[in-house]
Amino acid sequence: MTGRVMMNRELAAGIYLISLRLPEAFPTPAPGQFVMIKVMDGHDPLLRRPFSIHAFTRVKDYAILEILYKVVGRATKLLSSLPGEAAISIMGPLGQGFALIPARKNIIIIAGGMGLAPLSFLVQQYMNVIRSDASHGGLFRRVICYIGAAGADFLVELEKIEACCEDIRVSTDDGSCGFHGNVIELFRRDQAFYNPDDAAVYACGPAIMLKALAKIFAETEFFCQVSMEERMACGLGACLGCAVAGKGQEGQMTYQRVCQEGPVFNIRDLNWKE
Amino acid sequence: MNENAFHGQTMSNSLNEPTGKGMNELTVTPQMGIDVGPLYFKNPLLTASGTFGYGAEYASFVDLSRLGALIVKGLSLKPRMGNPPPRIMETAGGMLNAIGLENIGVKAFIAEKLPFLRDFDVPVIANIFGETVDEYQAVAALLARAEGVCALELNISCPNVKKGGVAFGSDPDLAAEVTRRVKEVSSLPLIVKLTPNVTDIALIAEGVEAGGADVLSLINTITGMSVDAERRVPRLKNITGGLSGPALKPIALRMVWQVVNRVSIPVIGIGGIATANDVLEFLIVGARAVQIGTANFVNPSAVIDILDGIQAYLVRHHIDNIGDLVGTLRVD
């Protein structure tokens, strides 16, 4: 499908937010799903790039899809230079989204750096569910967002999260805002207040962060889903390029495709050894 | 695209029926079907092994029945897990892959994937490989008995573990032997896929022809490498990988041309094909059909889009039959 750039702006050094106008026919995505975007026609860059869906709304006879991205290479650099009305080819929504467990008392979001990208959509979805339920006298639940960034300047989209979620706990590596340390250390501080029956955890961020989280939850019964990232070529499950190490039913090593079996995985279904 | 081609395309209704054209000329809709040795394809566009999964992955994006043929992911006797990540890396006009020949194994393919493909009007070609000649034979024998496979494609880019890891495809005698031994256990039409990682691909081609191959397909990927200069490590966990995509085309084209001039069996061209024009170049140097690979990743409907472009070219050049184009390179 063809999308048109509506807005494309820099939020912090190297971090951009782009919103795309899509035809009405674009299927409604689930939080956690992603799209494959061909940033420019031609052979260089050749491949589409995967981006998690940051936000999605339907307006009259079209849809608006938002992507939060960081410039890390040629394709993202080109993406950041696209002006309004530029046309791009978009495939999706693709992959498995997060599983919502609205009955849990504590919905815990852990976002490290750009990991906020897919989690923001999830927070929005949860708040929609909780609010519509609250108006019918539903049970008490709260969404708690742990957001980690390198420094205060990199805490992007906070206003958007604040609109959806009252309980935001921030950490910065350099201590310029909130807790001085990484987001896992911040979560560890509060961990004792949560237990597996009343919590659902969702996390996304650098591999090192998810690995640390996997270690924390390894011997527990906590429901914890993570969104993974790998280089992709096809995005459809055919090329097997995006494989990550997983665990089969007997605990044996198997490769799982981030584009098909993922990007969302149960944290204990992945093999974090490497 | 000029006006003639546009009108010829939109006003044609079925194959070989004369239609009127806007410019007051009659034209026949070009015949896209082509013989490739013992095989016949409704058009010369095949999807390359490793780029189309087992078919089902693309079924919601492409009508599989419109493909000339579908070549499935390479199958081995036992399932293979593949390599640890990172497995792929984009390069200028291409990509490197070190997937590691991950596949579900020939038995699981026959039981679980083949039935789905039988519902479509598309020839299914099974790409196979092994670590020893015995393994090649075992896989071939199983597929020869399976219903729904119209041909085998031998991937001989694999190391022969019995001969110290020398790739089957890098030695004309080894290549001939594996071809011969597969022919012993399977009467299915046999395509042998050649690797370009050799000094003289035409020599390998001759060996494989002597071994009894019905058709040759070339080229497979060329070994390449990419490095992360900041961290000073290879971009692929496997260090090296196979290069595919548009960057490969000039090499592939040259090799197809060389092989076509040395063997009598038909050749299928592979390597960086992304547009109708690319296909035409391969046909003109002598390939009777082509495989489209990496292009499918960028655009799942690549084959369909390319088909339309070829049709337009044939109309524009008043060519009735695509076979008439094969090997028409003019070298003075």
HADDOCK unambig.tbl for C-alpha pairs under 7 A between the chains (distance, minus, plus):
assign (segid A and resid 43 and name CA) (segid B and resid 93 and name CA) 4.93 0.50 0.50
assign (segid A and resid 44 and name CA) (segid B and resid 92 and name CA) 5.82 0.50 0.50
assign (segid A and resid 44 and name CA) (segid B and resid 93 and name CA) 5.08 0.50 0.50
assign (segid A and resid 45 and name CA) (segid B and resid 92 and name CA) 6.84 0.50 0.50
assign (segid A and resid 45 and name CA) (segid B and resid 93 and name CA) 6.71 0.50 0.50
assign (segid A and resid 46 and name CA) (segid B and resid 93 and name CA) 5.73 0.50 0.50
assign (segid A and resid 46 and name CA) (segid B and resid 94 and name CA) 6.41 0.50 0.50
assign (segid A and resid 47 and name CA) (segid B and resid 298 and name CA) 5.53 0.50 0.50
assign (segid A and resid 48 and name CA) (segid B and resid 298 and name CA) 6.05 0.50 0.50
assign (segid A and resid 231 and name CA) (segid B and resid 88 and name CA) 6.74 0.50 0.50
assign (segid A and resid 233 and name CA) (segid B and resid 297 and name CA) 5.76 0.50 0.50
assign (segid A and resid 234 and name CA) (segid B and resid 297 and name CA) 4.15 0.50 0.50
assign (segid A and resid 234 and name CA) (segid B and resid 298 and name CA) 6.79 0.50 0.50
assign (segid A and resid 236 and name CA) (segid B and resid 57 and name CA) 6.24 0.50 0.50
assign (segid A and resid 237 and name CA) (segid B and resid 57 and name CA) 6.29 0.50 0.50
assign (segid A and resid 238 and name CA) (segid B and resid 51 and name CA) 6.27 0.50 0.50
assign (segid A and resid 238 and name CA) (segid B and resid 52 and name CA) 5.56 0.50 0.50
assign (segid A and resid 238 and name CA) (segid B and resid 53 and name CA) 4.18 0.50 0.50
assign (segid A and resid 238 and name CA) (segid B and resid 57 and name CA) 5.96 0.50 0.50
assign (segid A and resid 239 and name CA) (segid B and resid 50 and name CA) 6.03 0.50 0.50
assign (segid A and resid 239 and name CA) (segid B and resid 51 and name CA) 5.47 0.50 0.50
assign (segid A and resid 239 and name CA) (segid B and resid 53 and name CA) 6.44 0.50 0.50
assign (segid A and resid 240 and name CA) (segid B and resid 99 and name CA) 6.62 0.50 0.50
assign (segid A and resid 241 and name CA) (segid B and resid 87 and name CA) 5.38 0.50 0.50
assign (segid A and resid 241 and name CA) (segid B and resid 88 and name CA) 5.61 0.50 0.50
assign (segid A and resid 241 and name CA) (segid B and resid 99 and name CA) 6.20 0.50 0.50
assign (segid A and resid 243 and name CA) (segid B and resid 85 and name CA) 6.43 0.50 0.50
assign (segid A and resid 244 and name CA) (segid B and resid 85 and name CA) 6.45 0.50 0.50
assign (segid A and resid 254 and name CA) (segid B and resid 81 and name CA) 6.78 0.50 0.50
assign (segid A and resid 255 and name CA) (segid B and resid 81 and name CA) 6.84 0.50 0.50
